[in-house]
Amino acid sequence: MLRILKSLLAESSYFFEKYFGATSIAWSVIFVAFCSAVIIGSTVKGLFWVIEIKKNKKKTEAAKVNLFFPVYIGIMLLITYFINYLVNTAYTWNSKLQRVMSNFEYVLSFKTNRHAFLFALNLPDNVQNKKSLFKMALYLNDKQWDSVFNNTGEGAWYFEKVKKAIFEILHVGDCHLMLSPLQQGWLAYLPIAGMLIVLFIFLLKRNWANTLVSAVACISGLFVNMGASIFMLSAMCFGVIWAIALDTAMKQSIYEGRKSLADKKPSVGQRFRS
């Protein structure tokens, strides 16, 4: 599962960057949420349709309404934790970030460059910090990068390029996709707000099972990184839309099937003449 998600994120991030110029991994996360909604949603819906055929229609109609979304969200919550890990390790699958950070490691392997970078952050040039340079750069904020620019002299242009690449890939506005909403400003809570809207819709409809799993999704979104929160919100929205689309298509198919049978059935006059 992890390998499939990683490959899907890698290919989609390359596709969005090459053909649309969209470098943020948020687009890849949303795309994977859509694919997951289609595959998982179709599978779960298909399972409930089979149950509906085999069992009493009245009982399974209630099961179909009450259990589809909880089962779907339960699976999506599991996938969300995979996405949380993959967003935190985006440098292993995003081709542009791989190139930038690989070059960054090489540049800072020289003592002069490394010392200037760490000095700008008021950190000693020791073994521990030397091992953390890679991840350190991924989490620097604007103020810390400005300090690096001001203290690296003629080499500031290079660090500006590194910052630009990292911010384009790992940031959405002022929000960092690798950090949880609890570690950031109010904008990082927008995915949680979106989940709350879905929750209140189910609450107004008095669909208690769906309300409960939506609440679990909201709480989980606070403790994963923002990339995973965006995935969870997207999965919830796509799941609802896809379920409605499948139900509509199934009802239309049943209606057309019954109409076709009715057309083939001979009328009373035809049976009398025969």
Secondary structure, DSSP 8 states (H G I E B T S, - for coil): -HHHHHHHHHHHHHHHHHHH----HHHHHHHHHHHHHHHHHHHHHHHHHHHHHHS-HHHHHHHHHHHHHHHHHHHHHHHHHHHHHHHHTGGGT-HHHHHHHHHHHHHTTSHHHHHHHHHHTT----HHHHHTHHHHHHH--HHHHHHHHHHSGGGHHHHHHHHHHHHHHHEETTEETTS-GGGS-GGGGHHHHHHHHHHHHHHHTT-HHHHHHHHHHHHHHHHS-HHHHHHHHHHHHHHHHHHHHHHHHHHHHHHHHHHHHHHHS--HHHHHH-
